[in-house]
Amino acid sequence: MRGMSKGRIWILLCLLLLTGRGMMLLTGRGLSSEEETKFKIDGKVIELDESNFDSAISSFDYILVDFYAPWCGHCKRLAPQLDEAAPILAKLKEPIVIAKVDADKYSRLASKQEIDAFPTLKIFMHGIPTEYYGPRKAELLVRYLKKFVAPDVSILNSDAEVSDFVENAGTFFPLFIGFGLDESVMSNLALKYKKKAWFAVAKDFSEDTMVLYDFDKVPALVALQPSYNEHNIFYGPFDEEFLEEFIKQNFLPLSVPINQDTLNLLKDDKRKIVLAIVEDETEEKSQKLVTTLKAAASANRELVFCYVGIKQFADFADTFEANKKSKLPKMVVWDGNENYLTVIGSESIDEEDQGSQISRFLEGYREGRTEQKKNSW
């Protein structure tokens, strides 16, 4: 370096700093072989802690993290399912990595990630976390997670491709298929709501498919709820404002059974909830009421209609002062948080002519003949 100017020496040092070799020259060390290989996609569940969590999240586009506690029974049952799913997800065109964190041991990391129950699963997509509420059996978990790496809008060119799309999508997300629609009509909303639903456009299909999905002209957007065997048809207008309203209203079925999974889904819906509380939601008379609620929901899409059985979810029903000694079915309007309304004169409904009674309940709600109460859920 004797013939170099000070300026050139300075430039050379800066270049060395920007390279791994320069760091080795300046610090006497480089990346160890362990550091170079610990985040390889090899189909195994990666163990993370406070020292490597951030680097793992930034290393993968898609990573599902299981925050567990060693003493937790549910966590122990989940672990082999994740071990089984990991090699399958690792082989996807866009691989999904599975990792785990002992949240009991690394409590500071768990607190930073807002973990308050075990196990908690979060999927990080390009570093952004979303809580995972899907199935936990390996086969179903794989099918569910494939949604996150699927195309925003799938292009279907035959009846067979439409059928395969519906079958492969599974039953955990609603499906929106635009028959005779251009992909550009769907693309913005498909990207916006990718975490909530499957989207596709069918370019070529037969009259048999039209009969199967119950639409008689094109363009048409078909919304499917596979878990509830429901579908709705939208014939336009296909301006984004109207299209988005239809999509948002069809994220949930017409009448939603209340359980832990659906409560999580309801958190994202800002509509008021009409809640019917019955003794046992599997009874024939309860199912008859559910059918009536669906009809009311079709005509009142600004509200979400739900039902819950005391036998199925007593703790939840109790927060609305409903138990087996109450006059049932009990009807309330819930804001999804800590407030609910009873309608004076329509606190419960009888078995006869329930459609008219629900209409009177809704009329009383809209006219303000209500009493506000608090619940502790």
C-alpha atoms as a printed R data frame, in Angstrom:
    type eleno elety resid chain resno       x       y       z
1   ATOM     1    CA   MET     A     1   0.000   0.000   0.000
2   ATOM     2    CA   ARG     A     2   3.111   2.276   0.028
3   ATOM     3    CA   GLY     A     3   2.218   3.852  -3.334
4   ATOM     4    CA   MET     A     4  -1.466   4.423  -2.485
5   ATOM     5    CA   SER     A     5  -2.879   7.770  -1.458
6   ATOM     6    CA   LYS     A     6  -4.757   8.057   1.819
7   ATOM     7    CA   GLY     A     7  -7.968   8.507  -0.152
8   ATOM     8    CA   ARG     A     8  -7.537   5.231  -1.999
9   ATOM     9    CA   ILE     A     9  -6.699   3.391   1.213
10  ATOM    10    CA   TRP     A    10  -9.895   4.757   2.783
11  ATOM    11    CA   ILE     A    11 -11.984   3.599  -0.188
12  ATOM    12    CA   LEU     A    12 -10.424   0.127  -0.003
13  ATOM    13    CA   LEU     A    13 -11.238  -0.156   3.709
14  ATOM    14    CA   CYS     A    14 -14.869   0.854   3.046
15  ATOM    15    CA   LEU     A    15 -15.198  -1.823   0.369
16  ATOM    16    CA   LEU     A    16 -13.765  -4.404   2.714
17  ATOM    17    CA   LEU     A    17 -16.312  -3.452   5.360
18  ATOM    18    CA   LEU     A    18 -19.134  -4.107   2.907
19  ATOM    19    CA   THR     A    19 -18.077  -7.684   2.250
20  ATOM    20    CA   GLY     A    20 -18.003 -10.809   4.374
21  ATOM    21    CA   ARG     A    21 -14.303 -11.165   3.567
22  ATOM    22    CA   GLY     A    22 -13.690  -7.654   4.858
23  ATOM    23    CA   MET     A    23 -15.460  -8.466   8.091
24  ATOM    24    CA   MET     A    24 -13.281 -11.543   8.440
25  ATOM    25    CA   LEU     A    25 -10.138  -9.460   7.915
26  ATOM    26    CA   LEU     A    26 -11.253  -6.832  10.428
27  ATOM    27    CA   THR     A    27 -12.679  -9.102  13.099
28  ATOM    28    CA   GLY     A    28 -10.723 -12.255  12.517
29  ATOM    29    CA   ARG     A    29 -13.862 -14.362  11.956
30  ATOM    30    CA   GLY     A    30 -16.671 -14.985   9.469
31  ATOM    31    CA   LEU     A    31 -19.989 -16.852   9.608
32  ATOM    32    CA   SER     A    32 -19.587 -20.229  11.248
33  ATOM    33    CA   SER     A    33 -20.785 -23.283   9.349
34  ATOM    34    CA   GLU     A    34 -23.586 -23.603  11.924
35  ATOM    35    CA   GLU     A    35 -24.801 -20.048  11.259
36  ATOM    36    CA   GLU     A    36 -24.667 -20.612   7.514
37  ATOM    37    CA   THR     A    37 -26.843 -23.721   7.617
38  ATOM    38    CA   LYS     A    38 -29.231 -23.303  10.534
39  ATOM    39    CA   PHE     A    39 -31.973 -21.728   8.396
40  ATOM    40    CA   LYS     A    40 -31.911 -24.193   5.524
41  ATOM    41    CA   ILE     A    41 -35.293 -25.420   4.296
42  ATOM    42    CA   ASP     A    42 -34.920 -29.115   5.063
43  ATOM    43    CA   GLY     A    43 -38.471 -30.053   6.082
44  ATOM    44    CA   LYS     A    44 -37.754 -30.025   9.804
45  ATOM    45    CA   VAL     A    45 -39.353 -27.830  12.464
46  ATOM    46    CA   ILE     A    46 -36.844 -25.137  13.408
47  ATOM    47    CA   GLU     A    47 -36.296 -24.298  17.085
48  ATOM    48    CA   LEU     A    48 -36.164 -20.559  17.709
49  ATOM    49    CA   ASP     A    49 -35.273 -18.449  20.722
50  ATOM    50    CA   GLU     A    50 -34.545 -14.818  21.509
51  ATOM    51    CA   SER     A    51 -31.157 -14.963  19.769
52  ATOM    52    CA   ASN     A    52 -32.356 -16.098  16.336
53  ATOM    53    CA   PHE     A    53 -36.077 -15.309  16.103
54  ATOM    54    CA   ASP     A    54 -35.784 -12.022  14.198
55  ATOM    55    CA   SER     A    55 -33.267 -13.402  11.733
56  ATOM    56    CA   ALA     A    56 -35.488 -16.420  11.033
57  ATOM    57    CA   ILE     A    57 -38.519 -14.233  10.381
58  ATOM    58    CA   SER     A    58 -36.518 -12.111   7.962
59  ATOM    59    CA   SER     A    59 -34.970 -15.164   6.250
60  ATOM    60    CA   PHE     A    60 -38.211 -16.715   5.025
61  ATOM    61    CA   ASP     A    61 -41.115 -15.270   3.064
62  ATOM    62    CA   TYR     A    62 -43.544 -17.617   4.852
63  ATOM    63    CA   ILE     A    63 -42.948 -19.095   8.285
64  ATOM    64    CA   LEU     A    64 -45.487 -20.591  10.697
65  ATOM    65    CA   VAL     A    65 -44.381 -20.283  14.327
66  ATOM    66    CA   ASP     A    66 -45.757 -22.425  17.145
67  ATOM    67    CA   PHE     A    67 -45.500 -20.670  20.516
68  ATOM    68    CA   TYR     A    68 -45.800 -23.529  23.000
69  ATOM    69    CA   ALA     A    69 -45.184 -24.495  26.622
70  ATOM    70    CA   PRO     A    70 -43.600 -27.874  27.470
71  ATOM    71    CA   TRP     A    71 -46.218 -28.634  30.139
72  ATOM    72    CA   CYS     A    72 -49.200 -27.869  27.846
73  ATOM    73    CA   GLY     A    73 -51.209 -30.936  26.813
74  ATOM    74    CA   HIS     A    74 -52.620 -29.312  23.671
75  ATOM    75    CA   CYS     A    75 -49.080 -28.339  22.674
76  ATOM    76    CA   LYS     A    76 -47.885 -31.922  23.047
77  ATOM    77    CA   ARG     A    77 -50.685 -33.155  20.779
78  ATOM    78    CA   LEU     A    78 -49.965 -30.458  18.196
79  ATOM    79    CA   ALA     A    79 -46.203 -31.106  17.946
80  ATOM    80    CA   PRO     A    80 -46.356 -34.377  15.921
81  ATOM    81    CA   GLN     A    81 -48.864 -32.797  13.526
82  ATOM    82    CA   LEU     A    82 -46.420 -29.972  12.822
83  ATOM    83    CA   ASP     A    83 -43.576 -32.473  12.388
84  ATOM    84    CA   GLU     A    84 -45.681 -34.315   9.799
85  ATOM    85    CA   ALA     A    85 -46.717 -31.151   7.940
86  ATOM    86    CA   ALA     A    86 -43.257 -29.521   7.828
87  ATOM    87    CA   PRO     A    87 -41.647 -31.624   5.036
88  ATOM    88    CA   ILE     A    88 -44.755 -31.290   2.825
89  ATOM    89    CA   LEU     A    89 -44.895 -27.515   3.190
90  ATOM    90    CA   ALA     A    90 -41.146 -27.256   2.594
91  ATOM    91    CA   LYS     A    91 -41.568 -28.819  -0.861
92  ATOM    92    CA   LEU     A    92 -44.104 -26.266  -2.115
93  ATOM    93    CA   LYS     A    93 -43.120 -24.026  -5.020
94  ATOM    94    CA   GLU     A    94 -43.141 -21.219  -2.467
95  ATOM    95    CA   PRO     A    95 -42.105 -23.115   0.671
96  ATOM    96    CA   ILE     A    96 -43.611 -22.535   4.076
97  ATOM    97    CA   VAL     A    97 -41.273 -23.186   7.010
98  ATOM    98    CA   ILE     A    98 -42.521 -24.342  10.415
99  ATOM    99    CA   ALA     A    99 -40.747 -23.181  13.570
100 ATOM   100    CA   LYS     A   100 -41.400 -23.345  17.292
101 ATOM   101    CA   VAL     A   101 -40.625 -21.230  20.330
102 ATOM   102    CA   ASP     A   102 -40.699 -22.386  23.956
103 ATOM   103    CA   ALA     A   103 -42.776 -19.399  25.063
104 ATOM   104    CA   ASP     A   104 -42.624 -20.471  28.693
105 ATOM   105    CA   LYS     A   105 -38.825 -20.356  28.681
106 ATOM   106    CA   TYR     A   106 -38.470 -17.324  26.409
107 ATOM   107    CA   SER     A   107 -41.204 -15.282  28.037
108 ATOM   108    CA   ARG     A   108 -39.809 -11.916  26.962
109 ATOM   109    CA   LEU     A   109 -40.053 -12.952  23.310
110 ATOM   110    CA   ALA     A   110 -43.553 -14.335  23.908
111 ATOM   111    CA   SER     A   111 -44.639 -11.073  25.510
112 ATOM   112    CA   LYS     A   112 -43.263  -9.091  22.570
113 ATOM   113    CA   GLN     A   113 -45.355 -11.267  20.237
114 ATOM   114    CA   GLU     A   114 -48.435 -10.828  22.472
115 ATOM   115    CA   ILE     A   115 -48.733 -14.518  23.319
116 ATOM   116    CA   ASP     A   116 -51.260 -15.120  26.092
117 ATOM   117    CA   ALA     A   117 -52.362 -18.735  25.473
118 ATOM   118    CA   PHE     A   118 -50.736 -22.034  24.535
119 ATOM   119    CA   PRO     A   119 -50.357 -23.109  21.873
120 ATOM   120    CA   THR     A   120 -50.573 -19.973  19.748
121 ATOM   121    CA   LEU     A   121 -49.750 -20.231  16.050
122 ATOM   122    CA   LYS     A   122 -48.758 -17.245  13.947
123 ATOM   123    CA   ILE     A   123 -47.882 -17.169  10.269
124 ATOM   124    CA   PHE     A   124 -45.391 -14.504   9.259
125 ATOM   125    CA   MET     A   125 -45.732 -13.449   5.626
126 ATOM   126    CA   HIS     A   126 -42.812 -11.299   4.531
127 ATOM   127    CA   GLY     A   127 -42.287 -10.496   8.212
128 ATOM   128    CA   ILE     A   128 -45.900  -9.501   8.917
129 ATOM   129    CA   PRO     A   129 -47.657 -11.722  11.504
130 ATOM   130    CA   THR     A   130 -51.185 -13.064  11.252
131 ATOM   131    CA   GLU     A   131 -52.673 -15.290  13.941
132 ATOM   132    CA   TYR     A   132 -53.507 -18.770  12.642
133 ATOM   133    CA   TYR     A   133 -57.019 -20.018  13.442
134 ATOM   134    CA   GLY     A   134 -57.138 -22.950  11.023
135 ATOM   135    CA   PRO     A   135 -57.143 -26.724  11.556
136 ATOM   136    CA   ARG     A   136 -54.348 -28.463  13.435
137 ATOM   137    CA   LYS     A   137 -54.353 -31.936  11.918
138 ATOM   138    CA   ALA     A   138 -51.386 -32.243   9.556
139 ATOM   139    CA   GLU     A   139 -53.292 -32.968   6.327
140 ATOM   140    CA   LEU     A   140 -55.832 -30.194   6.871
141 ATOM   141    CA   LEU     A   141 -53.208 -27.755   8.125
142 ATOM   142    CA   VAL     A   142 -51.231 -28.227   4.889
143 ATOM   143    CA   ARG     A   143 -54.319 -27.636   2.771
144 ATOM   144    CA   TYR     A   144 -55.194 -24.526   4.765
145 ATOM   145    CA   LEU     A   145 -51.706 -23.036   4.566
146 ATOM   146    CA   LYS     A   146 -51.470 -23.542   0.815
147 ATOM   147    CA   LYS     A   147 -53.947 -20.661   0.592
148 ATOM   148    CA   PHE     A   148 -51.266 -18.205   1.642
149 ATOM   149    CA   VAL     A   149 -48.918 -19.077  -1.218
150 ATOM   150    CA   ALA     A   150 -51.581 -19.575  -3.898
151 ATOM   151    CA   PRO     A   151 -52.062 -17.079  -6.768
152 ATOM   152    CA   ASP     A   152 -54.203 -14.079  -5.852
153 ATOM   153    CA   VAL     A   153 -56.633 -15.060  -8.618
154 ATOM   154    CA   SER     A   154 -56.624 -18.525 -10.168
155 ATOM   155    CA   ILE     A   155 -57.510 -18.804 -13.880
156 ATOM   156    CA   LEU     A   156 -59.843 -21.720 -14.705
157 ATOM   157    CA   ASN     A   157 -60.260 -22.853 -18.295
158 ATOM   158    CA   SER     A   158 -62.620 -25.827 -18.091
159 ATOM   159    CA   ASP     A   159 -65.306 -27.499 -16.002
160 ATOM   160    CA   ALA     A   160 -62.652 -29.883 -14.690
161 ATOM   161    CA   GLU     A   161 -60.459 -27.008 -13.525
162 ATOM   162    CA   VAL     A   162 -63.422 -25.389 -11.761
163 ATOM   163    CA   SER     A   163 -64.162 -28.684 -10.006
164 ATOM   164    CA   ASP     A   164 -60.507 -29.200  -9.024
165 ATOM   165    CA   PHE     A   165 -60.253 -25.642  -7.706
166 ATOM   166    CA   VAL     A   166 -63.277 -26.100  -5.438
167 ATOM   167    CA   GLU     A   167 -62.086 -29.487  -4.199
168 ATOM   168    CA   ASN     A   168 -58.499 -28.406  -3.531
169 ATOM   169    CA   ALA     A   169 -59.579 -25.233  -1.746
170 ATOM   170    CA   GLY     A   170 -61.056 -27.267   1.107
171 ATOM   171    CA   THR     A   171 -63.751 -26.048   3.466
172 ATOM   172    CA   PHE     A   172 -62.093 -23.472   5.700
173 ATOM   173    CA   PHE     A   173 -62.246 -20.414   3.458
174 ATOM   174    CA   PRO     A   174 -65.120 -19.059   1.380
175 ATOM   175    CA   LEU     A   175 -64.621 -19.196  -2.393
176 ATOM   176    CA   PHE     A   176 -65.411 -16.495  -4.944
177 ATOM   177    CA   ILE     A   177 -65.506 -17.596  -8.590
178 ATOM   178    CA   GLY     A   178 -66.146 -15.051 -11.302
179 ATOM   179    CA   PHE     A   179 -67.775 -16.731 -14.299
180 ATOM   180    CA   GLY     A   180 -67.249 -14.682 -17.437
181 ATOM   181    CA   LEU     A   181 -65.415 -12.006 -15.441
182 ATOM   182    CA   ASP     A   182 -62.037 -10.585 -16.375
183 ATOM   183    CA   GLU     A   183 -59.224 -11.188 -13.905
184 ATOM   184    CA   SER     A   184 -58.636  -7.421 -13.610
185 ATOM   185    CA   VAL     A   185 -62.090  -6.975 -12.069
186 ATOM   186    CA   MET     A   186 -61.104  -9.257  -9.165
187 ATOM   187    CA   SER     A   187 -57.377  -8.640  -8.774
188 ATOM   188    CA   ASN     A   188 -57.384  -5.687  -6.356
189 ATOM   189    CA   LEU     A   189 -59.910  -7.221  -3.973
190 ATOM   190    CA   ALA     A   190 -58.326 -10.670  -4.266
191 ATOM   191    CA   LEU     A   191 -55.024  -9.201  -3.113
192 ATOM   192    CA   LYS     A   192 -56.701  -7.214  -0.337
193 ATOM   193    CA   TYR     A   193 -58.582 -10.226   1.039
194 ATOM   194    CA   LYS     A   194 -56.144 -12.999   0.199
195 ATOM   195    CA   LYS     A   195 -55.953 -14.080   3.840
196 ATOM   196    CA   LYS     A   196 -59.717 -14.543   4.038
197 ATOM   197    CA   ALA     A   197 -60.862 -16.311   0.851
198 ATOM   198    CA   TRP     A   198 -60.029 -18.109  -2.398
199 ATOM   199    CA   PHE     A   199 -60.536 -16.176  -5.647
200 ATOM   200    CA   ALA     A   200 -60.756 -17.416  -9.239
201 ATOM   201    CA   VAL     A   201 -62.154 -16.476 -12.626
202 ATOM   202    CA   ALA     A   202 -63.549 -19.106 -14.982
203 ATOM   203    CA   LYS     A   203 -62.845 -18.376 -18.638
204 ATOM   204    CA   ASP     A   204 -64.434 -21.463 -20.172
205 ATOM   205    CA   PHE     A   205 -67.260 -23.577 -18.698
206 ATOM   206    CA   SER     A   206 -70.392 -25.420 -19.778
207 ATOM   207    CA   GLU     A   207 -74.090 -25.071 -19.024
208 ATOM   208    CA   ASP     A   208 -73.696 -28.029 -16.659
209 ATOM   209    CA   THR     A   209 -71.453 -25.873 -14.462
210 ATOM   210    CA   MET     A   210 -73.978 -23.039 -14.610
211 ATOM   211    CA   VAL     A   211 -76.684 -25.420 -13.382
212 ATOM   212    CA   LEU     A   212 -74.387 -26.838 -10.693
213 ATOM   213    CA   TYR     A   213 -73.647 -23.412  -9.232
214 ATOM   214    CA   ASP     A   214 -77.154 -22.090  -9.850
215 ATOM   215    CA   PHE     A   215 -76.517 -19.053 -12.061
216 ATOM   216    CA   ASP     A   216 -78.325 -18.425 -15.337
217 ATOM   217    CA   LYS     A   217 -76.373 -15.623 -16.994
218 ATOM   218    CA   VAL     A   218 -72.894 -14.163 -17.166
219 ATOM   219    CA   PRO     A   219 -70.991 -12.360 -15.897
220 ATOM   220    CA   ALA     A   220 -71.731 -13.703 -12.438
221 ATOM   221    CA   LEU     A   221 -69.767 -13.931  -9.211
222 ATOM   222    CA   VAL     A   222 -70.530 -17.071  -7.203
223 ATOM   223    CA   ALA     A   223 -69.767 -17.076  -3.465
224 ATOM   224    CA   LEU     A   224 -69.427 -20.527  -1.904
225 ATOM   225    CA   GLN     A   225 -69.373 -21.500   1.774
226 ATOM   226    CA   PRO     A   226 -68.315 -25.177   1.569
227 ATOM   227    CA   SER     A   227 -68.542 -25.807   5.323
228 ATOM   228    CA   TYR     A   228 -72.181 -24.726   5.387
229 ATOM   229    CA   ASN     A   229 -73.289 -25.851   1.908
230 ATOM   230    CA   GLU     A   230 -74.316 -22.297   1.023
231 ATOM   231    CA   HIS     A   231 -73.862 -20.191  -2.070
232 ATOM   232    CA   ASN     A   232 -74.863 -16.711  -3.233
233 ATOM   233    CA   ILE     A   233 -74.861 -15.158  -6.693
234 ATOM   234    CA   PHE     A   234 -73.947 -11.587  -7.629
235 ATOM   235    CA   TYR     A   235 -74.844 -10.272 -11.083
236 ATOM   236    CA   GLY     A   236 -73.365  -6.824 -10.650
237 ATOM   237    CA   PRO     A   237 -72.837  -3.988 -10.929
238 ATOM   238    CA   PHE     A   238 -69.158  -4.950 -10.911
239 ATOM   239    CA   ASP     A   239 -67.813  -1.592  -9.794
240 ATOM   240    CA   GLU     A   240 -65.302  -2.221  -7.028
241 ATOM   241    CA   GLU     A   241 -67.487  -0.587  -4.357
242 ATOM   242    CA   PHE     A   242 -70.421  -2.968  -4.956
243 ATOM   243    CA   LEU     A   243 -68.182  -5.958  -5.557
244 ATOM   244    CA   GLU     A   244 -66.353  -5.428  -2.274
245 ATOM   245    CA   GLU     A   245 -69.607  -5.090  -0.351
246 ATOM   246    CA   PHE     A   246 -70.799  -8.437  -1.704
247 ATOM   247    CA   ILE     A   247 -67.479 -10.121  -0.894
248 ATOM   248    CA   LYS     A   248 -67.376  -8.774   2.664
249 ATOM   249    CA   GLN     A   249 -70.937  -9.896   3.338
250 ATOM   250    CA   ASN     A   250 -70.121 -13.424   2.195
251 ATOM   251    CA   PHE     A   251 -67.035 -14.079   4.296
252 ATOM   252    CA   LEU     A   252 -69.452 -15.596   6.815
253 ATOM   253    CA   PRO     A   253 -72.409 -17.940   6.253
254 ATOM   254    CA   LEU     A   254 -75.948 -16.587   6.546
255 ATOM   255    CA   SER     A   255 -76.311 -17.980  10.073
256 ATOM   256    CA   VAL     A   256 -73.129 -18.484  12.081
257 ATOM   257    CA   PRO     A   257 -72.799 -21.070  14.887
258 ATOM   258    CA   ILE     A   258 -70.884 -19.527  17.779
259 ATOM   259    CA   ASN     A   259 -67.716 -21.342  18.840
260 ATOM   260    CA   GLN     A   260 -64.117 -20.344  19.477
261 ATOM   261    CA   ASP     A   261 -63.206 -20.412  15.786
262 ATOM   262    CA   THR     A   262 -66.147 -18.334  14.595
263 ATOM   263    CA   LEU     A   263 -65.663 -15.837  17.412
264 ATOM   264    CA   ASN     A   264 -62.214 -15.171  15.977
265 ATOM   265    CA   LEU     A   265 -63.726 -14.608  12.528
266 ATOM   266    CA   LEU     A   266 -66.348 -12.252  13.930
267 ATOM   267    CA   LYS     A   267 -63.631  -9.993  15.339
268 ATOM   268    CA   ASP     A   268 -62.946  -8.739  11.810
269 ATOM   269    CA   ASP     A   269 -66.607  -8.030  11.004
270 ATOM   270    CA   LYS     A   270 -67.864  -4.646  12.156
271 ATOM   271    CA   ARG     A   271 -71.569  -5.427  11.753
272 ATOM   272    CA   LYS     A   272 -73.876  -5.804  14.767
273 ATOM   273    CA   ILE     A   273 -74.688  -9.408  15.665
274 ATOM   274    CA   VAL     A   274 -78.223 -10.739  16.046
275 ATOM   275    CA   LEU     A   275 -77.748 -13.644  18.459
276 ATOM   276    CA   ALA     A   276 -80.265 -16.403  19.161
277 ATOM   277    CA   ILE     A   277 -79.523 -18.451  22.289
278 ATOM   278    CA   VAL     A   278 -81.085 -21.919  22.373
279 ATOM   279    CA   GLU     A   279 -80.832 -24.842  24.789
280 ATOM   280    CA   ASP     A   280 -79.261 -27.302  22.340
281 ATOM   281    CA   GLU     A   281 -78.364 -26.224  18.816
282 ATOM   282    CA   THR     A   282 -78.552 -29.816  17.510
283 ATOM   283    CA   GLU     A   283 -82.248 -30.229  18.346
284 ATOM   284    CA   GLU     A   284 -84.727 -30.231  15.475
285 ATOM   285    CA   LYS     A   285 -86.542 -27.157  16.784
286 ATOM   286    CA   SER     A   286 -83.225 -25.278  16.962
287 ATOM   287    CA   GLN     A   287 -82.365 -26.219  13.389
288 ATOM   288    CA   LYS     A   288 -85.775 -24.971  12.319
289 ATOM   289    CA   LEU     A   289 -84.926 -21.631  13.950
290 ATOM   290    CA   VAL     A   290 -81.555 -21.586  12.160
291 ATOM   291    CA   THR     A   291 -83.375 -21.905   8.821
292 ATOM   292    CA   THR     A   292 -85.568 -18.931   9.780
293 ATOM   293    CA   LEU     A   293 -82.481 -16.941  10.784
294 ATOM   294    CA   LYS     A   294 -80.940 -17.601   7.362
295 ATOM   295    CA   ALA     A   295 -84.009 -16.166   5.659
296 ATOM   296    CA   ALA     A   296 -83.820 -13.075   7.889
297 ATOM   297    CA   ALA     A   297 -80.090 -12.741   7.176
298 ATOM   298    CA   SER     A   298 -80.698 -12.758   3.412
299 ATOM   299    CA   ALA     A   299 -82.984  -9.750   3.783
300 ATOM   300    CA   ASN     A   300 -80.856  -7.902   6.368
301 ATOM   301    CA   ARG     A   301 -77.259  -8.138   5.180
302 ATOM   302    CA   GLU     A   302 -76.210  -5.144   7.307
303 ATOM   303    CA   LEU     A   303 -76.417  -7.497  10.305
304 ATOM   304    CA   VAL     A   304 -74.724 -10.814  11.152
305 ATOM   305    CA   PHE     A   305 -77.072 -13.560  12.369
306 ATOM   306    CA   CYS     A   306 -75.654 -16.089  14.853
307 ATOM   307    CA   TYR     A   307 -76.853 -18.808  17.194
308 ATOM   308    CA   VAL     A   308 -75.415 -20.675  20.152
309 ATOM   309    CA   GLY     A   309 -76.547 -23.613  22.268
310 ATOM   310    CA   ILE     A   310 -76.236 -23.501  26.038
311 ATOM   311    CA   LYS     A   311 -75.361 -27.199  25.907
312 ATOM   312    CA   GLN     A   312 -72.540 -26.463  23.433
313 ATOM   313    CA   PHE     A   313 -71.141 -23.227  24.915
314 ATOM   314    CA   ALA     A   314 -72.623 -22.563  28.356
315 ATOM   315    CA   ASP     A   315 -69.940 -20.102  29.491
316 ATOM   316    CA   PHE     A   316 -70.562 -17.872  26.488
317 ATOM   317    CA   ALA     A   317 -74.361 -18.006  26.828
318 ATOM   318    CA   ASP     A   318 -74.104 -17.188  30.521
319 ATOM   319    CA   THR     A   319 -72.518 -13.809  29.752
320 ATOM   320    CA   PHE     A   320 -75.884 -12.868  28.180
321 ATOM   321    CA   GLU     A   321 -77.750 -14.034  31.303
322 ATOM   322    CA   ALA     A   322 -79.008 -17.117  29.476
323 ATOM   323    CA   ASN     A   323 -79.148 -20.556  31.045
324 ATOM   324    CA   LYS     A   324 -81.441 -23.572  31.058
325 ATOM   325    CA   LYS     A   325 -83.862 -21.771  33.399
326 ATOM   326    CA   SER     A   326 -84.237 -18.852  30.973
327 ATOM   327    CA   LYS     A   327 -87.090 -18.537  28.527
328 ATOM   328    CA   LEU     A   328 -85.556 -19.734  25.272
329 ATOM   329    CA   PRO     A   329 -84.752 -19.016  22.511
330 ATOM   330    CA   LYS     A   330 -83.429 -15.703  23.803
331 ATOM   331    CA   MET     A   331 -82.716 -12.927  21.288
332 ATOM   332    CA   VAL     A   332 -80.170 -10.118  21.681
333 ATOM   333    CA   VAL     A   333 -78.219  -7.707  19.479
334 ATOM   334    CA   TRP     A   334 -74.516  -7.841  20.381
335 ATOM   335    CA   ASP     A   335 -71.783  -5.386  19.377
336 ATOM   336    CA   GLY     A   336 -69.115  -8.112  19.478
337 ATOM   337    CA   ASN     A   337 -67.516  -6.607  22.575
338 ATOM   338    CA   GLU     A   338 -69.023  -5.932  25.978
339 ATOM   339    CA   ASN     A   339 -72.386  -4.367  25.103
340 ATOM   340    CA   TYR     A   340 -75.614  -5.958  23.969
341 ATOM   341    CA   LEU     A   341 -79.243  -4.930  23.601
342 ATOM   342    CA   THR     A   342 -82.458  -6.707  24.429
343 ATOM   343    CA   VAL     A   343 -85.592  -5.611  22.588
344 ATOM   344    CA   ILE     A   344 -88.416  -4.756  24.967
345 ATOM   345    CA   GLY     A   345 -91.296  -7.127  24.353
346 ATOM   346    CA   SER     A   346 -89.174  -9.443  22.184
347 ATOM   347    CA   GLU     A   347 -86.647 -10.790  24.664
348 ATOM   348    CA   SER     A   348 -87.471 -14.337  23.573
349 ATOM   349    CA   ILE     A   349 -89.481 -16.015  20.838
350 ATOM   350    CA   ASP     A   350 -91.955 -18.903  20.759
351 ATOM   351    CA   GLU     A   351 -91.833 -21.910  18.460
352 ATOM   352    CA   GLU     A   352 -94.807 -20.823  16.336
353 ATOM   353    CA   ASP     A   353 -94.425 -18.318  13.478
354 ATOM   354    CA   GLN     A   354 -90.818 -17.499  14.340
355 ATOM   355    CA   GLY     A   355 -90.340 -15.521  11.131
356 ATOM   356    CA   SER     A   356 -92.905 -12.904  12.206
357 ATOM   357    CA   GLN     A   357 -91.425 -12.761  15.706
358 ATOM   358    CA   ILE     A   358 -87.918 -12.157  14.343
359 ATOM   359    CA   SER     A   359 -89.323  -9.400  12.094
360 ATOM   360    CA   ARG     A   360 -90.888  -7.730  15.157
361 ATOM   361    CA   PHE     A   361 -87.601  -8.130  17.031
362 ATOM   362    CA   LEU     A   362 -85.693  -6.378  14.238
363 ATOM   363    CA   GLU     A   363 -88.340  -3.666  13.994
364 ATOM   364    CA   GLY     A   364 -88.087  -2.987  17.720
365 ATOM   365    CA   TYR     A   365 -84.288  -2.862  17.475
366 ATOM   366    CA   ARG     A   366 -84.352  -0.343  14.633
367 ATOM   367    CA   GLU     A   367 -86.944   1.807  16.385
368 ATOM   368    CA   GLY     A   368 -84.854   1.909  19.556
369 ATOM   369    CA   ARG     A   369 -87.200  -0.029  21.840
370 ATOM   370    CA   THR     A   370 -84.203  -1.560  23.553
371 ATOM   371    CA   GLU     A   371 -82.443  -1.965  26.866
372 ATOM   372    CA   GLN     A   372 -78.634  -1.875  26.926
373 ATOM   373    CA   LYS     A   373 -76.738  -4.392  29.021
374 ATOM   374    CA   LYS     A   374 -73.141  -5.452  29.611
375 ATOM   375    CA   ASN     A   375 -71.606  -8.846  29.111
376 ATOM   376    CA   SER     A   376 -68.230 -10.059  30.334
377 ATOM   377    CA   TRP     A   377 -67.064 -12.092  27.333
